[in-house]
Amino acid sequence: MMINNINVVVMYKHDKNALIVSVVRCRDLPAKDPNLGSSDPYVKLQLLPDKQHKVKTRVLRKTRNPVYDEDFTFYSIGMYPII
C-alpha cells in the first residue's frame, strides 16, 4: 500500500485577521505517466465554504517528491469560522 503525504503549516495571526498556510512539500506522489515514473505536481488551496480564496503553488516538473516552501496569506479571515 502506497502512502502519499503533504506537509503544510497553518498559522493564524490575530492582529491581522490573517490565516497563513505554508505548503512545504509532498512525498511519494503517484506517477501521472507510468512510462516515465514522474508527475508535474502542484497544490491547490481553496477556503470553504465561500470558495472566494483560491490559490495554487507553482508546477514542479518531473518529480514525485516536490518541495515548494510557499506561503499563502488569506486576509480578513475570522478565527472562529476556522475552528
MODELLER restraints for C-alpha pairs under 7 A, 6 or more apart:
rsr = mdl.restraints
at = mdl.atoms
rsr.add(forms.Gaussian(group=physical.xy_distance, feature=features.Distance(at['CA:4:A'], at['CA:27:A']), mean=5.92, stdev=0.5))
rsr.add(forms.Gaussian(group=physical.xy_distance, feature=features.Distance(at['CA:4:A'], at['CA:28:A']), mean=5.09, stdev=0.5))
rsr.add(forms.Gaussian(group=physical.xy_distance, feature=features.Distance(at['CA:4:A'], at['CA:29:A']), mean=5.55, stdev=0.5))
rsr.add(forms.Gaussian(group=physical.xy_distance, feature=features.Distance(at['CA:5:A'], at['CA:26:A']), mean=5.67, stdev=0.5))
rsr.add(forms.Gaussian(group=physical.xy_distance, feature=features.Distance(at['CA:5:A'], at['CA:27:A']), mean=5.47, stdev=0.5))
rsr.add(forms.Gaussian(group=physical.xy_distance, feature=features.Distance(at['CA:6:A'], at['CA:25:A']), mean=5.89, stdev=0.5))
rsr.add(forms.Gaussian(group=physical.xy_distance, feature=features.Distance(at['CA:6:A'], at['CA:26:A']), mean=4.26, stdev=0.5))
rsr.add(forms.Gaussian(group=physical.xy_distance, feature=features.Distance(at['CA:6:A'], at['CA:27:A']), mean=6.48, stdev=0.5))
rsr.add(forms.Gaussian(group=physical.xy_distance, feature=features.Distance(at['CA:7:A'], at['CA:23:A']), mean=6.45, stdev=0.5))
rsr.add(forms.Gaussian(group=physical.xy_distance, feature=features.Distance(at['CA:7:A'], at['CA:24:A']), mean=5.38, stdev=0.5))
rsr.add(forms.Gaussian(group=physical.xy_distance, feature=features.Distance(at['CA:7:A'], at['CA:25:A']), mean=5.32, stdev=0.5))
rsr.add(forms.Gaussian(group=physical.xy_distance, feature=features.Distance(at['CA:7:A'], at['CA:26:A']), mean=6.14, stdev=0.5))
rsr.add(forms.Gaussian(group=physical.xy_distance, feature=features.Distance(at['CA:8:A'], at['CA:21:A']), mean=6.85, stdev=0.5))
rsr.add(forms.Gaussian(group=physical.xy_distance, feature=features.Distance(at['CA:8:A'], at['CA:22:A']), mean=5.43, stdev=0.5))
rsr.add(forms.Gaussian(group=physical.xy_distance, feature=features.Distance(at['CA:8:A'], at['CA:23:A']), mean=4.64, stdev=0.5))
rsr.add(forms.Gaussian(group=physical.xy_distance, feature=features.Distance(at['CA:8:A'], at['CA:24:A']), mean=5.44, stdev=0.5))
rsr.add(forms.Gaussian(group=physical.xy_distance, feature=features.Distance(at['CA:9:A'], at['CA:21:A']), mean=5.78, stdev=0.5))
rsr.add(forms.Gaussian(group=physical.xy_distance, feature=features.Distance(at['CA:9:A'], at['CA:22:A']), mean=4.99, stdev=0.5))
rsr.add(forms.Gaussian(group=physical.xy_distance, feature=features.Distance(at['CA:9:A'], at['CA:23:A']), mean=6.72, stdev=0.5))
rsr.add(forms.Gaussian(group=physical.xy_distance, feature=features.Distance(at['CA:10:A'], at['CA:20:A']), mean=5.78, stdev=0.5))
rsr.add(forms.Gaussian(group=physical.xy_distance, feature=features.Distance(at['CA:10:A'], at['CA:21:A']), mean=4.63, stdev=0.5))
rsr.add(forms.Gaussian(group=physical.xy_distance, feature=features.Distance(at['CA:10:A'], at['CA:22:A']), mean=6.39, stdev=0.5))
rsr.add(forms.Gaussian(group=physical.xy_distance, feature=features.Distance(at['CA:11:A'], at['CA:19:A']), mean=5.96, stdev=0.5))
rsr.add(forms.Gaussian(group=physical.xy_distance, feature=features.Distance(at['CA:11:A'], at['CA:20:A']), mean=5.13, stdev=0.5))
rsr.add(forms.Gaussian(group=physical.xy_distance, feature=features.Distance(at['CA:11:A'], at['CA:21:A']), mean=6.54, stdev=0.5))
rsr.add(forms.Gaussian(group=physical.xy_distance, feature=features.Distance(at['CA:12:A'], at['CA:18:A']), mean=5.82, stdev=0.5))
rsr.add(forms.Gaussian(group=physical.xy_distance, feature=features.Distance(at['CA:12:A'], at['CA:19:A']), mean=4.59, stdev=0.5))
rsr.add(forms.Gaussian(group=physical.xy_distance, feature=features.Distance(at['CA:12:A'], at['CA:20:A']), mean=6.09, stdev=0.5))
rsr.add(forms.Gaussian(group=physical.xy_distance, feature=features.Distance(at['CA:13:A'], at['CA:19:A']), mean=6.41, stdev=0.5))
rsr.add(forms.Gaussian(group=physical.xy_distance, feature=features.Distance(at['CA:17:A'], at['CA:75:A']), mean=6.03, stdev=0.5))
rsr.add(forms.Gaussian(group=physical.xy_distance, feature=features.Distance(at['CA:17:A'], at['CA:76:A']), mean=5.29, stdev=0.5))
rsr.add(forms.Gaussian(group=physical.xy_distance, feature=features.Distance(at['CA:17:A'], at['CA:77:A']), mean=5.45, stdev=0.5))
rsr.add(forms.Gaussian(group=physical.xy_distance, feature=features.Distance(at['CA:17:A'], at['CA:78:A']), mean=5.95, stdev=0.5))
rsr.add(forms.Gaussian(group=physical.xy_distance, feature=features.Distance(at['CA:18:A'], at['CA:73:A']), mean=6.45, stdev=0.5))
rsr.add(forms.Gaussian(group=physical.xy_distance, feature=features.Distance(at['CA:18:A'], at['CA:74:A']), mean=5.46, stdev=0.5))
rsr.add(forms.Gaussian(group=physical.xy_distance, feature=features.Distance(at['CA:18:A'], at['CA:75:A']), mean=4.39, stdev=0.5))
rsr.add(forms.Gaussian(group=physical.xy_distance, feature=features.Distance(at['CA:18:A'], at['CA:76:A']), mean=6.05, stdev=0.5))
rsr.add(forms.Gaussian(group=physical.xy_distance, feature=features.Distance(at['CA:18:A'], at['CA:77:A']), mean=5.65, stdev=0.5))
rsr.add(forms.Gaussian(group=physical.xy_distance, feature=features.Distance(at['CA:19:A'], at['CA:73:A']), mean=5.73, stdev=0.5))
rsr.add(forms.Gaussian(group=physical.xy_distance, feature=features.Distance(at['CA:19:A'], at['CA:74:A']), mean=5.10, stdev=0.5))
rsr.add(forms.Gaussian(group=physical.xy_distance, feature=features.Distance(at['CA:19:A'], at['CA:75:A']), mean=6.53, stdev=0.5))
rsr.add(forms.Gaussian(group=physical.xy_distance, feature=features.Distance(at['CA:19:A'], at['CA:77:A']), mean=6.47, stdev=0.5))
rsr.add(forms.Gaussian(group=physical.xy_distance, feature=features.Distance(at['CA:20:A'], at['CA:71:A']), mean=6.77, stdev=0.5))
rsr.add(forms.Gaussian(group=physical.xy_distance, feature=features.Distance(at['CA:20:A'], at['CA:72:A']), mean=5.65, stdev=0.5))
rsr.add(forms.Gaussian(group=physical.xy_distance, feature=features.Distance(at['CA:20:A'], at['CA:73:A']), mean=4.46, stdev=0.5))
rsr.add(forms.Gaussian(group=physical.xy_distance, feature=features.Distance(at['CA:20:A'], at['CA:74:A']), mean=6.32, stdev=0.5))
rsr.add(forms.Gaussian(group=physical.xy_distance, feature=features.Distance(at['CA:21:A'], at['CA:71:A']), mean=5.75, stdev=0.5))
rsr.add(forms.Gaussian(group=physical.xy_distance, feature=features.Distance(at['CA:21:A'], at['CA:72:A']), mean=5.22, stdev=0.5))
rsr.add(forms.Gaussian(group=physical.xy_distance, feature=features.Distance(at['CA:21:A'], at['CA:73:A']), mean=6.47, stdev=0.5))
rsr.add(forms.Gaussian(group=physical.xy_distance, feature=features.Distance(at['CA:22:A'], at['CA:69:A']), mean=6.69, stdev=0.5))
rsr.add(forms.Gaussian(group=physical.xy_distance, feature=features.Distance(at['CA:22:A'], at['CA:70:A']), mean=5.61, stdev=0.5))
rsr.add(forms.Gaussian(group=physical.xy_distance, feature=features.Distance(at['CA:22:A'], at['CA:71:A']), mean=4.24, stdev=0.5))
rsr.add(forms.Gaussian(group=physical.xy_distance, feature=features.Distance(at['CA:22:A'], at['CA:72:A']), mean=6.20, stdev=0.5))
rsr.add(forms.Gaussian(group=physical.xy_distance, feature=features.Distance(at['CA:23:A'], at['CA:68:A']), mean=6.22, stdev=0.5))
rsr.add(forms.Gaussian(group=physical.xy_distance, feature=features.Distance(at['CA:23:A'], at['CA:69:A']), mean=5.70, stdev=0.5))
rsr.add(forms.Gaussian(group=physical.xy_distance, feature=features.Distance(at['CA:23:A'], at['CA:70:A']), mean=5.34, stdev=0.5))
rsr.add(forms.Gaussian(group=physical.xy_distance, feature=features.Distance(at['CA:23:A'], at['CA:71:A']), mean=6.33, stdev=0.5))
rsr.add(forms.Gaussian(group=physical.xy_distance, feature=features.Distance(at['CA:24:A'], at['CA:67:A']), mean=6.13, stdev=0.5))
rsr.add(forms.Gaussian(group=physical.xy_distance, feature=features.Distance(at['CA:24:A'], at['CA:68:A']), mean=5.31, stdev=0.5))
rsr.add(forms.Gaussian(group=physical.xy_distance, feature=features.Distance(at['CA:24:A'], at['CA:69:A']), mean=4.41, stdev=0.5))
rsr.add(forms.Gaussian(group=physical.xy_distance, feature=features.Distance(at['CA:24:A'], at['CA:70:A']), mean=6.59, stdev=0.5))
rsr.add(forms.Gaussian(group=physical.xy_distance, feature=features.Distance(at['CA:25:A'], at['CA:66:A']), mean=5.66, stdev=0.5))
rsr.add(forms.Gaussian(group=physical.xy_distance, feature=features.Distance(at['CA:25:A'], at['CA:67:A']), mean=4.26, stdev=0.5))
rsr.add(forms.Gaussian(group=physical.xy_distance, feature=features.Distance(at['CA:25:A'], at['CA:68:A']), mean=5.47, stdev=0.5))
rsr.add(forms.Gaussian(group=physical.xy_distance, feature=features.Distance(at['CA:25:A'], at['CA:69:A']), mean=6.85, stdev=0.5))
rsr.add(forms.Gaussian(group=physical.xy_distance, feature=features.Distance(at['CA:26:A'], at['CA:65:A']), mean=5.45, stdev=0.5))
rsr.add(forms.Gaussian(group=physical.xy_distance, feature=features.Distance(at['CA:26:A'], at['CA:66:A']), mean=5.52, stdev=0.5))
rsr.add(forms.Gaussian(group=physical.xy_distance, feature=features.Distance(at['CA:26:A'], at['CA:67:A']), mean=6.60, stdev=0.5))
rsr.add(forms.Gaussian(group=physical.xy_distance, feature=features.Distance(at['CA:27:A'], at['CA:64:A']), mean=6.54, stdev=0.5))
rsr.add(forms.Gaussian(group=physical.xy_distance, feature=features.Distance(at['CA:27:A'], at['CA:65:A']), mean=4.48, stdev=0.5))
rsr.add(forms.Gaussian(group=physical.xy_distance, feature=features.Distance(at['CA:27:A'], at['CA:66:A']), mean=6.96, stdev=0.5))
rsr.add(forms.Gaussian(group=physical.xy_distance, feature=features.Distance(at['CA:28:A'], at['CA:64:A']), mean=5.67, stdev=0.5))
rsr.add(forms.Gaussian(group=physical.xy_distance, feature=features.Distance(at['CA:28:A'], at['CA:65:A']), mean=5.84, stdev=0.5))
rsr.add(forms.Gaussian(group=physical.xy_distance, feature=features.Distance(at['CA:29:A'], at['CA:64:A']), mean=4.86, stdev=0.5))
rsr.add(forms.Gaussian(group=physical.xy_distance, feature=features.Distance(at['CA:29:A'], at['CA:65:A']), mean=6.58, stdev=0.5))
rsr.add(forms.Gaussian(group=physical.xy_distance, feature=features.Distance(at['CA:30:A'], at['CA:64:A']), mean=6.76, stdev=0.5))
rsr.add(forms.Gaussian(group=physical.xy_distance, feature=features.Distance(at['CA:31:A'], at['CA:37:A']), mean=5.12, stdev=0.5))
rsr.add(forms.Gaussian(group=physical.xy_distance, feature=features.Distance(at['CA:31:A'], at['CA:38:A']), mean=4.60, stdev=0.5))
rsr.add(forms.Gaussian(group=physical.xy_distance, feature=features.Distance(at['CA:31:A'], at['CA:39:A']), mean=5.17, stdev=0.5))
rsr.add(forms.Gaussian(group=physical.xy_distance, feature=features.Distance(at['CA:31:A'], at['CA:64:A']), mean=6.70, stdev=0.5))
rsr.add(forms.Gaussian(group=physical.xy_distance, feature=features.Distance(at['CA:32:A'], at['CA:38:A']), mean=6.19, stdev=0.5))
rsr.add(forms.Gaussian(group=physical.xy_distance, feature=features.Distance(at['CA:32:A'], at['CA:39:A']), mean=4.90, stdev=0.5))
rsr.add(forms.Gaussian(group=physical.xy_distance, feature=features.Distance(at['CA:33:A'], at['CA:39:A']), mean=6.52, stdev=0.5))
rsr.add(forms.Gaussian(group=physical.xy_distance, feature=features.Distance(at['CA:38:A'], at['CA:62:A']), mean=5.10, stdev=0.5))
rsr.add(forms.Gaussian(group=physical.xy_distance, feature=features.Distance(at['CA:38:A'], at['CA:63:A']), mean=5.29, stdev=0.5))
rsr.add(forms.Gaussian(group=physical.xy_distance, feature=features.Distance(at['CA:38:A'], at['CA:64:A']), mean=5.70, stdev=0.5))
rsr.add(forms.Gaussian(group=physical.xy_distance, feature=features.Distance(at['CA:39:A'], at['CA:61:A']), mean=6.72, stdev=0.5))
rsr.add(forms.Gaussian(group=physical.xy_distance, feature=features.Distance(at['CA:39:A'], at['CA:62:A']), mean=5.05, stdev=0.5))
rsr.add(forms.Gaussian(group=physical.xy_distance, feature=features.Distance(at['CA:39:A'], at['CA:63:A']), mean=5.43, stdev=0.5))
rsr.add(forms.Gaussian(group=physical.xy_distance, feature=features.Distance(at['CA:39:A'], at['CA:64:A']), mean=5.88, stdev=0.5))
rsr.add(forms.Gaussian(group=physical.xy_distance, feature=features.Distance(at['CA:40:A'], at['CA:59:A']), mean=6.19, stdev=0.5))
rsr.add(forms.Gaussian(group=physical.xy_distance, feature=features.Distance(at['CA:40:A'], at['CA:60:A']), mean=5.51, stdev=0.5))
rsr.add(forms.Gaussian(group=physical.xy_distance, feature=features.Distance(at['CA:40:A'], at['CA:61:A']), mean=4.39, stdev=0.5))
rsr.add(forms.Gaussian(group=physical.xy_distance, feature=features.Distance(at['CA:40:A'], at['CA:62:A']), mean=5.28, stdev=0.5))
rsr.add(forms.Gaussian(group=physical.xy_distance, feature=features.Distance(at['CA:40:A'], at['CA:63:A']), mean=6.33, stdev=0.5))
rsr.add(forms.Gaussian(group=physical.xy_distance, feature=features.Distance(at['CA:41:A'], at['CA:59:A']), mean=5.67, stdev=0.5))
rsr.add(forms.Gaussian(group=physical.xy_distance, feature=features.Distance(at['CA:41:A'], at['CA:60:A']), mean=5.80, stdev=0.5))
rsr.add(forms.Gaussian(group=physical.xy_distance, feature=features.Distance(at['CA:41:A'], at['CA:61:A']), mean=6.99, stdev=0.5))
rsr.add(forms.Gaussian(group=physical.xy_distance, feature=features.Distance(at['CA:42:A'], at['CA:56:A']), mean=6.88, stdev=0.5))
rsr.add(forms.Gaussian(group=physical.xy_distance, feature=features.Distance(at['CA:42:A'], at['CA:57:A']), mean=5.53, stdev=0.5))
rsr.add(forms.Gaussian(group=physical.xy_distance, feature=features.Distance(at['CA:42:A'], at['CA:58:A']), mean=6.03, stdev=0.5))
rsr.add(forms.Gaussian(group=physical.xy_distance, feature=features.Distance(at['CA:42:A'], at['CA:59:A']), mean=4.83, stdev=0.5))
rsr.add(forms.Gaussian(group=physical.xy_distance, feature=features.Distance(at['CA:42:A'], at['CA:60:A']), mean=6.69, stdev=0.5))
rsr.add(forms.Gaussian(group=physical.xy_distance, feature=features.Distance(at['CA:43:A'], at['CA:56:A']), mean=5.45, stdev=0.5))
rsr.add(forms.Gaussian(group=physical.xy_distance, feature=features.Distance(at['CA:43:A'], at['CA:57:A']), mean=5.37, stdev=0.5))
rsr.add(forms.Gaussian(group=physical.xy_distance, feature=features.Distance(at['CA:44:A'], at['CA:55:A']), mean=5.91, stdev=0.5))
rsr.add(forms.Gaussian(group=physical.xy_distance, feature=features.Distance(at['CA:44:A'], at['CA:56:A']), mean=4.27, stdev=0.5))
rsr.add(forms.Gaussian(group=physical.xy_distance, feature=features.Distance(at['CA:44:A'], at['CA:57:A']), mean=6.68, stdev=0.5))
rsr.add(forms.Gaussian(group=physical.xy_distance, feature=features.Distance(at['CA:45:A'], at['CA:54:A']), mean=5.75, stdev=0.5))
rsr.add(forms.Gaussian(group=physical.xy_distance, feature=features.Distance(at['CA:45:A'], at['CA:55:A']), mean=5.33, stdev=0.5))
rsr.add(forms.Gaussian(group=physical.xy_distance, feature=features.Distance(at['CA:45:A'], at['CA:56:A']), mean=5.97, stdev=0.5))
rsr.add(forms.Gaussian(group=physical.xy_distance, feature=features.Distance(at['CA:46:A'], at['CA:53:A']), mean=5.64, stdev=0.5))
rsr.add(forms.Gaussian(group=physical.xy_distance, feature=features.Distance(at['CA:46:A'], at['CA:54:A']), mean=4.56, stdev=0.5))
rsr.add(forms.Gaussian(group=physical.xy_distance, feature=features.Distance(at['CA:46:A'], at['CA:55:A']), mean=6.63, stdev=0.5))
rsr.add(forms.Gaussian(group=physical.xy_distance, feature=features.Distance(at['CA:47:A'], at['CA:53:A']), mean=5.62, stdev=0.5))
rsr.add(forms.Gaussian(group=physical.xy_distance, feature=features.Distance(at['CA:47:A'], at['CA:54:A']), mean=6.94, stdev=0.5))
rsr.add(forms.Gaussian(group=physical.xy_distance, feature=features.Distance(at['CA:57:A'], at['CA:70:A']), mean=6.96, stdev=0.5))
rsr.add(forms.Gaussian(group=physical.xy_distance, feature=features.Distance(at['CA:60:A'], at['CA:66:A']), mean=6.52, stdev=0.5))
